[in-house]
Amino acid sequence: KSSDQQASIFLQQKLKIADVAERKKIVDAVSQRGVEMMMNRFGNWAVQRCLEPPCELADRMKIVQCMRGHVVELATNCYGTHVLQKALDCEEDIRLLIVSELLLGDPSSTLLNKHSAHVWSKIMELTWTSPAPPIFAYVNKSLAGKWASLACHETGSLVVQTAFEQCEEADKELIIGELLDEEAFTDVVTNAWGNFCILHLLEHGSPHHRALAIDNLVNGLSQYASHEQSIKSVLKALKEGGPEVLDKVVTRLCEPPKGGRRASLVDISLSPIGSQLVGTILPNVNKDQRSALYEAIRGHVVTLRGSRVGSKVIWLFDRMRAYYGY
């Protein structure tokens, strides 16, 4: 009756109070229909109970033996994934069985699955007795060249951010290098999920990685400041980077984009999204920066006044001129 909710509740409660002999009978019965119950809406709860105290190691091993050859199938199942996550709280031998089977297949396929991605996140958070198994070395080898595309996936983005927090610096270097690569960076930062990874780097990354991300954002400022996703990273870079980054942004705004004739500030001011950036930086710039920005925009006032968004930017500049008198 693995599909019966009341039967599942009965088994869970029975396992709490049963003596050793009775508990052995229940575990044996569950293990005979192990995978079927693990992938069932109600049965998976009874299986999870078999992996918790007062059940002993021998009981847990019986349940885990049922998983052999089915770990990937369970990881990608909406109910089986919860059983695997519970099993990862058990002894190291049990953890190794799960991890080794996931690594035998193609890790990229399970990392992109919305259910198994949570299993991977759990694996990355585990602590092992020394020497720890080289799990991430295998994952890195399998996903070399694929981290940027993984970051642009809903569940892949979560895995990448977990890796940033849990993995050793040497292991993270490859991931961050791929995300900040000039060719891949645009795809990542303008993607709804990939942008979360860049935001995470800007807030929690090392000074070196943060500087690389900021340089990429500044170099492509005219494009990134006008995009609904990447503008978030530009604003985060200004917040985290302080006066030094503000100076870089102002300098870039006063320069034309690659192949352009007018200052980047003009095109950004004509964008409903880009005008947010102008409104954010104007109250924080010093006198020289204000003068440079006004010089960049002065020859295009008519163009800007002809746009609803641009006219708001001109109004901001006029208000500043009246206040500061430059």
VOBA-1610 file (N, C-alpha, C; in pm, whole numbers, padded with zeros to 5 digits, always signed):
BEGIN
Lys+00083-00120+00000Lys+00000+00000+00000Lys+00088+00127+00000Ser+00192+00123-00081Ser+00286+00234-00082Ser+00222+00362-00133Ser+00109+00351-00204Ser+00044+00470-00258Ser-00065+00522-00165Asp-00078+00462-00050Asp-00182+00497+00046Asp-00123+00590+00152Gln-00179+00710+00163Gln-00125+00808+00258Gln-00133+00758+00402Gln-00246+00700+00439Gln-00263+00653+00576Gln-00167+00538+00608Ala-00145+00450+00508Ala-00050+00340+00527Ala+00091+00393+00548Ser+00125+00498+00472Ser+00258+00559+00486Ser+00275+00620+00625Ile+00172+00690+00672Ile+00179+00751+00806Ile+00190+00642+00914Phe+00114+00534+00894Phe+00119+00422+00990Phe+00260+00364+00999Leu+00324+00342+00882Leu+00459+00287+00880Leu+00558+00380+00948Gln+00547+00510+00922Gln+00638+00608+00983Gln+00626+00606+01136Gln+00503+00603+01184Gln+00482+00602+01329Gln+00527+00470+01392Lys+00504+00360+01318Lys+00542+00227+01366Lys+00694+00217+01381Leu+00766+00275+01284Leu+00912+00270+01288Leu+00968+00343+01409Lys+00897+00444+01458Lys+00943+00519+01575Lys+00939+00436+01703Ile+00835+00351+01714Ile+00812+00282+01842Ile+00839+00132+01837Ala+00864+00077+01717Ala+00881-00069+01704Ala+01010-00116+01771Asp+01008-00243+01817Asp+01132-00302+01869Asp+01219-00345+01752Val+01338-00395+01782Val+01434-00428+01677Val+01378-00530+01578Ala+01315-00637+01628Ala+01263-00743+01541Ala+01154-00690+01448Glu+01063-00612+01505Glu+00952-00560+01424Glu+01002-00456+01323Arg+01098-00376+01366Arg+01155-00275+01276Arg+01225-00343+01159Lys+01294-00454+01185Lys+01363-00529+01079Lys+01262-00578+00975Lys+01146-00626+01022Lys+01043-00674+00929Lys+00992-00560+00840Ile+00971-00443+00901Ile+00921-00327+00824Ile+01025-00283+00720Val+01151-00275+00763Val+01258-00232+00671Val+01273-00333+00557Asp+01265-00464+00589Asp+01273-00566+00484Asp+01159-00550+00384Ala+01037-00523+00436Ala+00921-00507+00348Ala+00937-00383+00259Val+00987-00275+00318Val+01008-00151+00242Val+01114-00172+00135Ser+01223-00239+00171Ser+01333-00258+00076Ser+01293-00345-00044Gln+01194-00432-00026Gln+01147-00515-00138Gln+01080-00431-00246Arg+01022-00319-00205Arg+00958-00230-00302Arg+01023-00092-00296Gly+01156-00093-00272Gly+01230+00029-00244Gly+01213+00140-00345Val+01256+00118-00470Val+01255+00225-00571Val+01112+00272-00599Glu+01020+00177-00603Glu+00879+00212-00628Glu+00827+00307-00519Met+00860+00277-00394Met+00815+00361-00283Met+00888+00495-00281Met+01018+00493-00314Met+01096+00617-00314Met+01042+00718-00415Met+00983+00669-00524Met+00934+00757-00629Met+00783+00780-00618Asn+00729+00750-00502Asn+00585+00765-00480Asn+00557+00884-00388Arg+00446+00949-00412Arg+00410+01070-00337Arg+00406+01047-00185Phe+00352+00934-00144Phe+00341+00905-00001Phe+00448+00808+00046Gly+00486+00713-00042Gly+00583+00611-00003Gly+00719+00667+00032Asn+00758+00779-00033Asn+00893+00832-00010Asn+00913+00875+00136Trp+00802+00915+00203Trp+00813+00957+00343Trp+00846+00838+00434Ala+00786+00723+00402Ala+00815+00602+00481Ala+00960+00559+00462Val+01010+00571+00339Val+01150+00534+00311Val+01244+00629+00386Gln+01213+00759+00384Gln+01296+00856+00457Gln+01304+00823+00607Arg+01191+00777+00661Arg+01188+00740+00803Arg+01283+00624+00831Cys+01299+00533+00732Cys+01390+00418+00748Cys+01536+00463+00753Leu+01564+00584+00707Leu+01700+00635+00705Leu+01733+00717+00830Glu+01637+00733+00919Glu+01655+00812+01040Glu+01661+00722+01163Pro+01719+00771+01274Pro+01708+00696+01400Pro+01560+00682+01436Pro+01522+00572+01503Pro+01606+00470+01569Pro+01656+00360+01475Cys+01630+00369+01345Cys+01682+00267+01253Cys+01835+00269+01258Glu+01896+00151+01250Glu+02041+00138+01263Glu+02109+00136+01126Leu+02242+00134+01127Leu+02319+00135+01003Leu+02279+00019+00912Ala+02260-00099+00970Ala+02223-00217+00890Ala+02089-00193+00818Asp+01996-00128+00887Asp+01866-00097+00825Asp+01884+00002+00710Arg+01966+00103+00735Arg+01989+00205+00632Arg+02057+00145+00509Met+02151+00054+00532Met+02221-00009+00420Met+02127-00091+00333Lys+02028-00155+00396Lys+01928-00230+00317Lys+01852-00138+00222Ile+01815-00022+00275Ile+01743+00075+00192Ile+01832+00127+00080Val+01957+00155+00115Val+02050+00212+00017Val+02084+00112-00093Gln+02088-00017-00059Gln+02114-00119-00162Gln+02008-00115-00273Cys+01886-00075-00236Cys+01778-00064-00337Cys+01808+00047-00437Met+01888+00144-00394Met+01917+00259-00481Met+02018+00227-00590Arg+02097+00123-00570Arg+02204+00090-00666Arg+02147+00080-00807Gly+02209+00153-00898Gly+02165+00151-01038Gly+02048+00242-01068His+01994+00306-00963His+01875+00390-00983His+01895+00532-00931Val+02019+00568-00894Val+02043+00697-00830Val+02005+00814-00921Val+02045+00809-01048Val+02013+00918-01141Val+01862+00928-01161Glu+01797+00811-01174Glu+01651+00808-01190Glu+01582+00869-01068Leu+01630+00836-00949Leu+01573+00890-00826Leu+01600+01040-00812Ala+01722+01080-00849Ala+01760+01222-00835Ala+01673+01312-00921Thr+01632+01264-01036Thr+01553+01345-01130Thr+01403+01328-01108Asn+01365+01252-01007Asn+01223+01232-00975Asn+01183+01329-00864Cys+01063+01385-00873Cys+01022+01489-00777Cys+01009+01436-00634Tyr+00991+01304-00617Tyr+00982+01246-00482Tyr+01113+01176-00444Gly+01173+01108-00542Gly+01299+01037-00517Gly+01410+01129-00472Thr+01410+01254-00522Thr+01516+01348-00485Thr+01518+01374-00335His+01401+01372-00269His+01396+01396-00124His+01458+01278-00047Val+01440+01158-00100Val+01499+01039-00035Val+01652+01047-00045Leu+01703+01085-00162Leu+01849+01096-00179Leu+01907+01204-00087Gln+01838+01317-00077Gln+01886+01424+00010Gln+01890+01379+00157Lys+01791+01298+00195Lys+01791+01243+00331Lys+01907+01144+00349Ala+01932+01062+00245Ala+02041+00964+00251Ala+02178+01033+00262Leu+02189+01154+00205Leu+02316+01227+00212Leu+02347+01278+00353Asp+02249+01268+00442Asp+02273+01303+00584Asp+02328+01183+00662Cys+02336+01068+00596Cys+02377+00944+00663Cys+02529+00926+00658Glu+02575+00803+00683Glu+02719+00773+00689Glu+02788+00796+00555Glu+02921+00810+00559Glu+02997+00843+00438Glu+02988+00735+00332Asp+02981+00607+00372Asp+02970+00500+00272Asp+02843+00516+00189Ile+02737+00557+00254Ile+02610+00579+00184Ile+02620+00700+00092Arg+02682+00805+00141Arg+02701+00925+00057Arg+02782+00891-00068Leu+02890+00814-00048Leu+02978+00780-00161Leu+02905+00703-00269Leu+02816+00613-00231Leu+02739+00536-00329Leu+02658+00631-00418Ile+02592+00727-00356Ile+02510+00823-00431Ile+02596+00909-00522Val+02704+00966-00464Val+02789+01056-00541Val+02856+00983-00658Ser+02906+00863-00634Ser+02977+00790-00740Ser+02885+00758-00858Glu+02759+00723-00828Glu+02666+00695-00938Glu+02631+00821-01017Leu+02619+00933-00948Leu+02591+01058-01019Leu+02708+01099-01107Leu+02830+01069-01060Leu+02949+01105-01138Leu+02973+01010-01254Leu+02922+00887-01243Leu+02941+00790-01352Leu+02867+00833-01478Gly+02752+00895-01459Gly+02675+00944-01573Gly+02731+01076-01622Asp+02646+01154-01685Asp+02685+01287-01732Asp+02636+01389-01630Pro+02727+01444-01545Pro+02682+01538-01442Pro+02604+01657-01495Ser+02635+01702-01619Ser+02565+01819-01672Ser+02415+01796-01687Ser+02375+01670-01716Ser+02232+01641-01733Ser+02159+01648-01600Thr+02222+01599-01493Thr+02156+01604-01362Thr+02168+01742-01299Leu+02272+01816-01332Leu+02286+01951-01277Leu+02180+02046-01333Leu+02130+02016-01453Leu+02030+02101-01516Leu+01887+02061-01482Asn+01872+01949-01411Asn+01737+01904-01375Asn+01693+01975-01247Lys+01569+02023-01244Lys+01524+02105-01131Lys+01516+02026-01001His+01505+01892-01011His+01498+01810-00889His+01638+01768-00844Ser+01719+01716-00937Ser+01851+01667-00899Ser+01949+01780-00867Ala+01920+01901-00913Ala+02008+02014-00879Ala+02015+02034-00728His+01905+02004-00658His+01904+02017-00512His+01993+01910-00447Val+02001+01793-00511Val+02091+01688-00462Val+02236+01735-00475Trp+02269+01796-00590Trp+02406+01846-00611Trp+02440+01957-00511Ser+02343+02044-00486Ser+02367+02152-00387Ser+02398+02093-00251Lys+02326+01986-00216Lys+02349+01918-00088Lys+02488+01855-00086Ile+02527+01793-00197Ile+02659+01728-00207Ile+02771+01831-00185Met+02754+01950-00244Met+02857+02054-00231Met+02871+02105-00088Glu+02765+02089-00009Glu+02767+02138+00129Glu+02823+02035+00228Leu+02845+01912+00181Leu+02888+01804+00271Leu+03032+01825+00319Thr+03057+01780+00440Thr+03196+01775+00489Thr+03237+01629+00500Trp+03361+01600+00463Trp+03412+01462+00460Trp+03532+01451+00551Thr+03556+01329+00599Thr+03679+01305+00675Thr+03795+01300+00576Ser+03910+01347+00618Ser+04026+01354+00529Ser+04081+01213+00500Pro+04122+01185+00376Pro+04117+01272+00260Pro+03978+01271+00194Ala+03927+01387+00162Ala+03794+01398+00101Ala+03799+01348-00043Pro+03692+01284-00090Pro+03690+01238-00230Pro+03693+01357-00326Pro+03765+01346-00437Pro+03779+01461-00529Pro+03654+01481-00616Ile+03542+01503-00551Ile+03414+01514-00623Ile+03417+01628-00723Phe+03461+01744-00674Phe+03451+01860-00762Phe+03550+01857-00877Ala+03660+01785-00859Ala+03754+01770-00971Ala+03687+01697-01087Tyr+03608+01593-01054Tyr+03534+01520-01158Tyr+03427+01608-01223Val+03355+01684-01140Val+03250+01771-01192Val+03311+01878-01283Asn+03422+01937-01239Asn+03488+02040-01319Asn+03535+01985-01454Lys+03590+01863-01449Lys+03639+01800-01572Lys+03523+01775-01669Ser+03411+01730-01614Ser+03295+01699-01697Ser+03230+01825-01756Leu+03235+01934-01679Leu+03164+02056-01721Leu+03255+02164-01778Ala+03379+02129-01803Ala+03471+02227-01862Ala+03412+02282-01992Gly+03404+02414-02001Gly+03347+02477-02119Gly+03195+02491-02116Lys+03131+02437-02010Lys+02984+02440-02003Lys+02931+02524-01887Trp+03020+02579-01804Trp+02974+02650-01685Trp+02891+02773-01718Ala+02927+02844-01824Ala+02852+02966-01860Ala+02708+02931-01899Ser+02692+02826-01979Ser+02557+02785-02020Ser+02480+02729-01901Leu+02551+02662-01809Leu+02486+02610-01688Leu+02433+02725-01602Ala+02511+02832-01591Ala+02471+02948-01510Ala+02346+03015-01564Cys+02321+03000-01694Cys+02204+03064-01758Cys+02079+02979-01748His+02087+02870-01673His+01972+02781-01653His+01917+02804-01513Glu+01785+02791-01497Glu+01721+02821-01368Glu+01786+02746-01251Thr+01797+02614-01264Thr+01855+02536-01154Thr+02008+02537-01159Gly+02064+02548-01278Gly+02210+02555-01291Gly+02267+02677-01221Ser+02194+02789-01227Ser+02238+02911-01160Ser+02249+02888-01009Leu+02154+02815-00954Leu+02156+02784-00810Leu+02279+02699-00776Val+02309+02601-00860Val+02425+02514-00837Val+02555+02595-00844Val+02565+02684-00942Val+02686+02766-00957Val+02706+02855-00835Gln+02599+02916-00787Gln+02609+03002-00669Gln+02647+02921-00543Thr+02594+02799-00534Thr+02631+02711-00422Thr+02780+02675-00431Ala+02828+02650-00553Ala+02970+02620-00573Ala+03056+02738-00529Phe+03012+02861-00561Phe+03087+02980-00518Phe+03104+02982-00367Glu+03000+02940-00294Glu+03002+02949-00149Glu+03072+02831-00081Gln+03066+02713-00143Gln+03110+02592-00074Gln+03244+02537-00120Cys+03284+02568-00243Cys+03404+02502-00299Cys+03532+02578-00265Glu+03643+02506-00277Glu+03775+02565-00254Glu+03807+02664-00365Glu+03895+02758-00335Glu+03929+02863-00432Glu+03978+02805-00565Ala+04063+02701-00555Ala+04118+02641-00677Ala+04007+02582-00765Asp+03906+02522-00701Asp+03795+02462-00776Asp+03707+02570-00839Lys+03692+02683-00770Lys+03606+02790-00821Lys+03669+02865-00938Glu+03803+02861-00945Glu+03874+02942-01044Glu+03828+02914-01187Leu+03809+02785-01219Leu+03767+02748-01354Leu+03627+02802-01384Ile+03536+02788-01288Ile+03397+02833-01308Ile+03394+02984-01332Ile+03460+03058-01243Ile+03458+03204-01253Ile+03526+03250-01382Gly+03635+03182-01418Gly+03705+03216-01541Gly+03615+03203-01663Glu+03533+03097-01667Glu+03442+03077-01780Glu+03330+03181-01782Leu+03280+03217-01663Leu+03172+03315-01655Leu+03218+03455-01695Leu+03343+03488-01661Leu+03396+03621-01688Leu+03468+03631-01822Asp+03474+03521-01896Asp+03533+03523-02030Asp+03457+03624-02117Glu+03529+03703-02193Glu+03467+03813-02269Glu+03353+03765-02360Glu+03372+03650-02423Glu+03270+03600-02516Glu+03145+03552-02443Ala+03164+03489-02327Ala+03050+03433-02253Ala+02983+03534-02162Phe+03057+03636-02120Phe+03007+03728-02017Phe+02875+03795-02056Thr+02866+03839-02181Thr+02744+03907-02226Thr+02623+03817-02214Asp+02637+03691-02256Asp+02525+03596-02246Asp+02484+03573-02101Val+02584+03567-02012Val+02556+03539-01871Val+02489+03658-01804Val+02547+03777-01819Val+02499+03894-01744Val+02364+03944-01796Thr+02330+03914-01921Thr+02200+03958-01974Thr+02093+03851-01960Asn+02130+03738-01898Asn+02034+03630-01874Asn+01975+03644-01734Ala+01846+03617-01721Ala+01778+03635-01592Ala+01844+03553-01482Trp+01887+03428-01514Trp+01947+03340-01413Trp+02097+03362-01402Gly+02163+03383-01516Gly+02307+03406-01516Gly+02343+03533-01441Asn+02256+03633-01450Asn+02282+03760-01383Asn+02293+03743-01231Phe+02219+03645-01175Phe+02229+03619-01032Phe+02371+03576-00994Cys+02436+03500-01083Cys+02573+03454-01057Cys+02670+03573-01056Ile+02650+03667-01150Ile+02737+03785-01155Ile+02714+03872-01032Leu+02586+03889-00992Leu+02554+03966-00871Leu+02622+03904-00748His+02621+03769-00742His+02684+03698-00631His+02834+03725-00628Leu+02897+03724-00746Leu+03041+03753-00754Leu+03072+03894-00710Leu+02989+03990-00753Leu+03014+04130-00719Leu+03001+04154-00569Glu+02914+04077-00504Glu+02891+04098-00361Glu+02985+04017-00273His+03013+03891-00315His+03088+03800-00228His+03221+03753-00287Gly+03251+03789-00411Gly+03372+03739-00476Gly+03498+03801-00421Ser+03612+03743-00457Ser+03742+03798-00415Ser+03764+03933-00485Pro+03850+04019-00430Pro+03876+04150-00495Pro+03919+04134-00641His+03998+04031-00671His+04044+04010-00809His+03928+03978-00902His+03843+03885-00862His+03729+03846-00947His+03628+03960-00959Arg+03610+04033-00850Arg+03517+04146-00853Arg+03567+04252-00951Ala+03699+04276-00950Ala+03757+04376-01041Ala+03740+04334-01187Leu+03758+04203-01214Leu+03740+04154-01351Leu+03596+04172-01398Ala+03500+04141-01310Ala+03359+04156-01345Ala+03325+04302-01370Ile+03377+04391-01286Ile+03350+04534-01302Ile+03409+04586-01432Asp+03531+04542-01466Asp+03594+04585-01592Asp+03509+04542-01711Asn+03457+04420-01707Asn+03370+04373-01816Asn+03244+04459-01827Leu+03185+04492-01712Leu+03063+04574-01712Leu+03091+04714-01765Val+03204+04772-01725Val+03237+04908-01769Val+03267+04910-01919Asn+03339+04809-01967Asn+03374+04805-02109Asn+03251+04796-02199Gly+03147+04726-02153Gly+03025+04713-02233Gly+02910+04794-02176Leu+02944+04907-02111Leu+02844+04983-02035Leu+02723+05025-02118Ser+02745+05072-02242Ser+02633+05121-02322Ser+02530+05011-02347Gln+02577+04887-02360Gln+02486+04773-02380Gln+02425+04727-02249Tyr+02507+04710-02146Tyr+02461+04653-02020Tyr+02369+04748-01942Ala+02394+04879-01952Ala+02313+04975-01877Ala+02173+04990-01936Ser+02154+04941-02058Ser+02023+04954-02124Ser+01947+04823-02127His+01999+04721-02060His+01934+04590-02059His+01869+04565-01924Glu+01748+04509-01924Glu+01671+04496-01800Glu+01736+04404-01697Gln+01819+04309-01740Gln+01886+04220-01646Gln+02023+04273-01606Ser+02105+04308-01703Ser+02243+04347-01672Ser+02252+04481-01598Ile+02149+04566-01609Ile+02151+04693-01534Ile+02162+04666-01384Lys+02106+04551-01339Lys+02114+04515-01197Lys+02259+04497-01154Ser+02338+04434-01242Ser+02480+04413-01211Ser+02558+04544-01215Val+02521+04632-01309Val+02589+04762-01316Val+02564+04841-01188Leu+02440+04844-01143Leu+02406+04917-01019Leu+02473+04853-00897Lys+02480+04719-00896Lys+02547+04649-00786Lys+02696+04682-00785Ala+02758+04689-00904Ala+02901+04723-00914Ala+02927+04862-00857Leu+02837+04957-00886Leu+02851+05093-00832Leu+02840+05092-00679Lys+02748+05012-00628Lys+02726+05005-00484Lys+02845+04943-00413Glu+02898+04832-00471Glu+03007+04759-00405Glu+03144+04822-00430Gly+03159+04890-00545Gly+03292+04938-00584Gly+03331+05073-00530Gly+03234+05155-00491Gly+03266+05285-00432Gly+03314+05387-00534Pro+03387+05492-00487Pro+03428+05604-00573Pro+03513+05562-00694Glu+03596+05460-00676Glu+03683+05416-00786Glu+03601+05367-00905Val+03498+05287-00878Val+03413+05235-00986Val+03327+05347-01043Leu+03280+05437-00958Leu+03202+05551-01006Leu+03282+05633-01106Asp+03410+05653-01077Asp+03497+05729-01168Asp+03512+05658-01302Lys+03527+05524-01296Lys+03538+05447-01422Lys+03410+05457-01504Val+03296+05450-01437Val+03167+05457-01507Val+03148+05594-01570Val+03180+05701-01496Val+03165+05836-01549Val+03254+05855-01672Thr+03379+05809-01662Thr+03471+05820-01775Thr+03417+05746-01898Arg+03362+05626-01874Arg+03308+05547-01986Arg+03183+05613-02045Leu+03101+05676-01960Leu+02981+05744-02009Leu+03016+05860-02101Cys+03129+05922-02077Cys+03170+06038-02157Cys+03236+05997-02288Glu+03262+05870-02306Glu+03326+05819-02429Glu+03221+05755-02519Pro+03244+05761-02651Pro+03149+05691-02741Pro+03169+05540-02733Pro+03061+05463-02751Pro+03078+05317-02755Pro+03154+05277-02880Lys+03196+05153-02887Lys+03273+05105-03002Lys+03191+05124-03130Gly+03246+05198-03225Gly+03175+05222-03351Gly+03074+05334-03344Gly+03063+05402-03228Gly+02966+05511-03212Gly+03030+05647-03232Arg+02943+05749-03247Arg+02995+05884-03270Arg+02970+05975-03151Arg+02866+05947-03073Arg+02834+06032-02959Arg+02860+05957-02829Ala+02869+06032-02721Ala+02900+05974-02590Ala+02796+05868-02552Ser+02844+05766-02483Ser+02754+05658-02439Ser+02639+05712-02355Leu+02665+05822-02283Leu+02564+05881-02195Leu+02438+05918-02271Val+02451+05964-02396Val+02334+06006-02475Val+02243+05887-02503Asp+02301+05777-02553Asp+02221+05659-02584Asp+02160+05598-02459Ile+02237+05598-02350Ile+02186+05543-02224Ile+02072+05629-02171Ser+02083+05761-02187Ser+01979+05852-02138Ser+01849+05838-02218Leu+01858+05788-02340Leu+01738+05769-02424Leu+01669+05636-02395Ser+01731+05554-02311Ser+01675+05423-02277Ser+01600+05432-02143Pro+01476+05380-02136Pro+01403+05382-02008Pro+01479+05312-01896Ile+01553+05206-01932Ile+01630+05131-01831Ile+01760+05205-01799Gly+01828+05253-01902Gly+01955+05322-01882Gly+01943+05450-01802Ser+01828+05517-01815Ser+01810+05643-01741Ser+01814+05620-01589Gln+01786+05494-01546Gln+01799+05461-01403Gln+01943+05483-01356Leu+02038+05443-01442Leu+02179+05458-01407Leu+02215+05605-01392Val+02168+05688-01486Val+02198+05832-01480Val+02142+05892-01351Gly+02017+05855-01319Gly+01954+05904-01197Gly+02026+05859-01071Thr+02093+05742-01078Thr+02164+05688-00962Thr+02298+05758-00940Ile+02370+05787-01050Ile+02506+05840-01033Ile+02510+05993-01015Leu+02413+06064-01071Leu+02421+06211-01065Leu+02431+06267-00923Pro+02354+06216-00825Pro+02367+06272-00689Pro+02500+06241-00622Asn+02579+06149-00677Asn+02702+06102-00610Asn+02831+06150-00675Val+02822+06221-00789Val+02944+06262-00859Val+02999+06392-00800Asn+03128+06416-00820Asn+03189+06542-00772Asn+03180+06648-00882Lys+03234+06766-00855Lys+03220+06879-00947Lys+03280+06851-01084Asp+03402+06794-01087Asp+03468+06766-01216Asp+03390+06662-01295Gln+03339+06560-01225Gln+03261+06456-01294Gln+03130+06512-01349Arg+03065+06600-01271Arg+02942+06664-01318Arg+02968+06745-01445Ser+03077+06820-01444Ser+03112+06903-01560Ser+03138+06816-01683Ala+03211+06705-01663Ala+03242+06614-01775Ala+03115+06553-01832Leu+03022+06512-01746Leu+02896+06453-01793Leu+02813+06556-01868Tyr+02811+06679-01818Tyr+02731+06782-01887Tyr+02791+06816-02023Glu+02923+06822-02031Glu+02989+06848-02160Glu+02955+06739-02261Ala+02946+06614-02212Ala+02917+06501-02301Ala+02776+06507-02357Ile+02686+06567-02281Ile+02545+06564-02318Ile+02497+06696-02381Arg+02576+06802-02364Arg+02531+06937-02402Arg+02496+06950-02550Gly+02572+06886-02636Gly+02548+06899-02779Gly+02430+06817-02830His+02361+06746-02741His+02251+06658-02783His+02122+06686-02705Val+02113+06808-02654Val+01997+06845-02571Val+01867+06835-02649Val+01869+06882-02776Val+01747+06878-02858Val+01700+06734-02879Thr+01795+06646-02907Thr+01762+06504-02926Thr+01699+06446-02800Leu+01756+06477-02687Leu+01708+06423-02561Leu+01572+06482-02522Arg+01553+06611-02548Arg+01425+06672-02514Arg+01311+06616-02599Gly+01345+06562-02713Gly+01243+06502-02800Gly+01197+06366-02754Ser+01261+06313-02650Ser+01224+06182-02595Ser+01169+06201-02454Arg+01065+06125-02421Arg+01006+06136-02287Arg+01108+06101-02179Val+01184+05992-02203Val+01285+05950-02106Val+01402+06049-02104Gly+01448+06089-02223Gly+01561+06181-02233Gly+01532+06316-02170Ser+01406+06363-02182Ser+01371+06493-02125Ser+01382+06491-01973Lys+01356+06373-01912Lys+01370+06360-01766Lys+01516+06373-01726Val+01604+06316-01808Val+01748+06325-01780Val+01795+06470-01791Ile+01748+06542-01895Ile+01784+06683-01910Ile+01734+06763-01790Trp+01613+06729-01744Trp+01559+06798-01626Trp+01649+06776-01504Leu+01702+06653-01490Leu+01794+06624-01379Leu+01920+06709-01389Phe+01973+06721-01511Phe+02094+06802-01531Phe+02066+06950-01504Asp+01950+07000-01552Asp+01914+07140-01530Asp+01900+07170-01382Arg+01840+07076-01309Arg+01821+07095-01165Arg+01957+07100-01095Met+02049+07013-01139Met+02183+07012-01081Met+02259+07140-01111Arg+02241+07189-01234Arg+02310+07314-01272Arg+02259+07430-01185Ala+02128+07431-01163Ala+02071+07539-01082Ala+02120+07530-00937Tyr+02137+07406-00889Tyr+02176+07385-00749Tyr+02325+07410-00728Tyr+02408+07355-00819Tyr+02554+07364-00800Tyr+02615+07482-00875Gly+02541+07539-00972Gly+02588+07656-01044Gly+02708+07634-01131Tyr+02709+07522-01208Tyr+02822+07503-01300Tyr+02774+07523-01442
//
